[in-house]
Amino acid sequence: MTIGDGHDLKSSRFAGDEVLEACLDKERVLRRGDSGPAVKKIQEALIFLEIPVPGAGANGIFGDETELAVRSYQEARGLKVDGVIGSETIGSLDEEFPGVVEKTPVSSATEPYVSEVPTPLKPRPPVKPPRASPVEPVKAPEVPPVKAPRAPKVGVPPLKIKIPQPPGVPTVEPPIMTTQAVPLEQTPDRVTRPITPPVTRLPHTVDSRGRKFHAAGTWKGDKSSFGAEAGKSIRLEVKNLKSKESNVIIKTNMGEVKESVLLPGKLVDFEFVEIDKEPFIWRFYIETDSKDSLIEWKLYSNWVPGDSDNP
């Protein structure tokens, strides 16, 4: 691994980390069982991208839940789903964050010259100002008002127009015309109404029962699974992204089983409630009737990681 070889991490979150730089250069990978600061940086990046690492959080240990979060990220970005941090996955994560800002060197300022004084200077004793003798207030003399002079009226001189006459015709003086100010006919400006651009409405982040948006992702094929740290009451919203219908069965780690037919482009909600302390680790196991299935899911929960309203 060589930093500065032109094939380095660019983001401020990962740049300079020797382990992650080695992953980018295909010299090693991070997988389940590894630990250390590099694993913690990956966990923090996934949590920032709203892909939770349930239970463990950013503890620097690459466990089962971290592997599940890496797989969810790889599925969402269309990468190879293998649950390890290799060159392709760390390169994709690196592009999610801003690059390193190089600092401009600042020239040192010249220190001001300080004269050497052997002993501190002693200030002179304060001198009391002399008392002023009382003076009676002086009234300002009254100034008579001055009238502004009026400007003399200036008349408009008559305008004489000489019209050339053909030879042999006596010259006739035209009548004297005086200029007259005629108000111009003013046309009111045409007022146009501003064009209001169409407003794109964002999806609701809170459902009808007050549950907040928790996480989202996709799954492919006839079998898949994922986990999430959420509250007692959750709603799993799924959508069929394929052009043909698909049968889906969803099982949880508490033994609940729900089944439905997903029509193309239609949303289906699955409600789950667990009587237990919060937060609760939910695990979902999905089966469909087609290996070509492509399902989009969104999870809403009454408890969301990092929410200030959490008890």
N, C-alpha and C positions, 0 to 999 in steps of 0.2 A: 504494500500500500504506500503510495507516494502522494502527499498533499502538494498541490501546485503543478500537477502533471496535465492540467487542462480538463480533467475528468473528475471534478470535485463537487461536493454538495454546495449549493448556493445560498440556502435559507439561513437566517440567523439562528434558527432553532437547532439545526443539525451540523452546520459547517464547523470543521475543525475536530469533530469527534472521530477518533482513530478507528473505533469499532465500526461505526456506520459508514465511514469512508471506505473501509475494507469490504463492507457489504456491497457498496456501489461498484467497487472494482472487481467484484465476483471472486474475492479471496476468502470469504467466509459468509455465513448466514446466521441470523438469530432465530432460534426455534424454542419450543417448549422445553423447559429445564434450565435455560440460560438466565442470568441475572446481572444486574449492574446498572450504572448510570445510563448506558445506551438504551437498555430495555425501558427504563423510566421515561426517557425522552419520547420513545415510541408510544407508550401508554398515554402520556400527557397530550401528544398530538392527536391521538384517536379520540380522547375525551373532548378536546377542543373542537373536533369535527363532528360532535354529537353522536359519536359511536361509543357507547358506554363500555367500560371494563368493570362489570358488576362485581360487587363484593370486595375484590382485591383493591381496585382503584390503581393509582400510579404508585405502586410499591416497589418497582424495579425488579419484580420476579415474573418471568415468562411462564405463566401457568395455563390451565385449560381455558379460563375465561379470557385471557389475553389472546390466546390462539383463536378463540371464537370471534373476538372483536377484529382481529387481523383478517380472518376469512370474510367477515361482513364487509370490511372496507374493500377487499379485493373484488368481491361480487359487485359492489356498488360502482366501482371504477372500471369494470370489465377486464380485470387482470386475471392471471392464472391463480386459481383458488387452491393454495397449498398450505396456508396458515403459517408461513415462515417469512422473515424479512430478508429478501434477497435484493439483487441489483434493481429489478423492475419495480418492486414495491417501495423501496426507499427512495428511488428516483421519482416515483409518483407522489409520495408524501412530501418530498423536498419541494416540488412545484406548487404545493398547496399553500406555502407560507412565503412571506416577503424575503428578499435577499439581504445580504449583509451590506450595511452602509459604511463605506470607507471614510475614516475620519481624516479631515484636512489638517496637515501639520500646522501648528500655530507657532510662529516665531516668538522667542522669548523677548519680553519688553525690557528696555534698558532701564535699570534702576536709577532713580534720581540721586544726584549728588547731595550728600549730607555733610555739612561742615562739622568738624570735630570741635566740640566744646568741652573743655576740661571739667568745668563745674556747671551745674544747672543755674540758669539765670533766675534771679529773684525779682519778682514783679515789684514795681513801685507801689508805695502805700496809696490807697485811693484818696483823691482830693475832693473835698466837698465843694460842690458848685455854690457860688454866692447866691443869696436869696434875691429874687427880683422884687423891686418895689411895686406896690399895688398901683395899677394903672386903670383909670376909668375907661369903659368902652367908648370908642369914638364912632359917632354916627357918620355914615357916608353921605355926602351931599346929594340932594335929590337932582336927578337929571330929567329935564323935560322930554316928553316923548317926541320922537322925530318922525315926521310923515315921509313916507317913501315917495319920491318923485314919480309922476306919471309919465309914461313914454308917449311922445307925440304920435298921432295917427299918421300913418304913411299910406297915401293913396296909390292906386295902381295906375301908372302912366298909360295914356291911350296908345294903342297899337295901330300904326299906319302901314297899310299894305299897298305896295305899288304893283299894278298889273301892267305888263308890257303891252303896248298897242301896236297894231300894224302901221306901216308908214302911210301918211295921208289922212289918218284918223286922229282927231283931236284927243288929247289926253284928258281923261276924266278922273278926277280925284275920287276915290272910293270914300264912302262914309266912314267917319271915325267910329271904331268899335272899341268898346271897353271889355276887358276880360272879366269874366264872371266865374266864380268857383261853382262848379256843378258837381254835386255828390255822385260818385260812381255807384252803379248798381252792384251791390255786394251779393255774391252767391254764397249761401251758407256751405261750409265745408261738409263733404259727405262723411258721415260717421259710419264706420263699419264695426260690427260686433266682433270681439276677439274670438278666434276659433279655439275652443277648449279641446285639448287632446283627449283621446279616450283614456279612461282610468282603468288600469289593470288591478283587479281586486285580488289581494293575496288570500291564500287559504286560511281558514280560522285556525288559531292555535289552541283554542279551548272549545270542547264539544258542549252539547246541550246539558250535560250533567256536571260541568265544571272541571272535567279532566283535561289536563294540559298535554300538549304534544311532547312526546318522549323521544322517539327515534323512528327511523325509516330505513328501508332497504329493499332489496329484491332477492328472490330465490329462483333457481332454474332446476329443471329436471323433475323426476318423479319422487325424489326424496330429498329433504333438507331439514335443517334444524338451526335454531339460534336461541340465545338466552338474553335476559335483560333484568336489571335490578329496578323494580317498580313497586307500586303501592298495592293495596288490597283490591281496588276496583280498577280494571283496565278494559280498554276496547281495542281490538285488533281489526284494523280496516284493510281489506285486501282488494286488489283489482287485477283482472285478467288482461295482460298486455298482448295476448295472442288473438288471432282472428277466428278461433274456434273455441267452443265451450270446453270446460275442464271440470272434472269432479275433484274436490279437495277434502281431505280429512285432517283435522288439526287435533293433536293430543298435547296435554300439558304434563309437567312433572308431578301434578297432584292427581292424575288419573282422569281428568275431564277429557271427553272426546266429543268433537263437534264436526259435522259434515255438511257440505253445501255444494251446489252446482254454480260455477262461475261462468257467467255469460261474457262474451268479448266486450271489453271496455266498461263493464258494470262494476259498481262497488258493493261489497258484502261486508257487514259488521259481525264480529264475534265478541260477545261479552263474557268476561271471566271475573269471578269474585272469589277471594280466598280469605277466610277468617283466621288471620295470623298477625303478628306484629309487623310493622313496616320498618325498613323496606323489606321486600320479599323477592327472592331469586326465582323468576319465572323462566321455565324452559319450554320451548315449543318444538314439536316434531311434526313435520308436514309431509303428507303423501298425496300425490296426484296420479291420475290415470294415464299420463303421457310424459315421456322423457323430454319432449319439446316444450314443456310448460315454462312460462315466464310470468311470474307473479310479483306485483309490487305491493309492499305492506307499509302501514303506518301504525305506530303504537301510541295510544293516549292513556295517561295514568293520573290518578289523584296524587301521586308522589313522584317527583321528578328529581334526579340527582342535581345538586347545585342550586336548587330553588330556595330562595330566602323564606318562603312560606312553609317549608317543611318543619314539622315539629322537632 
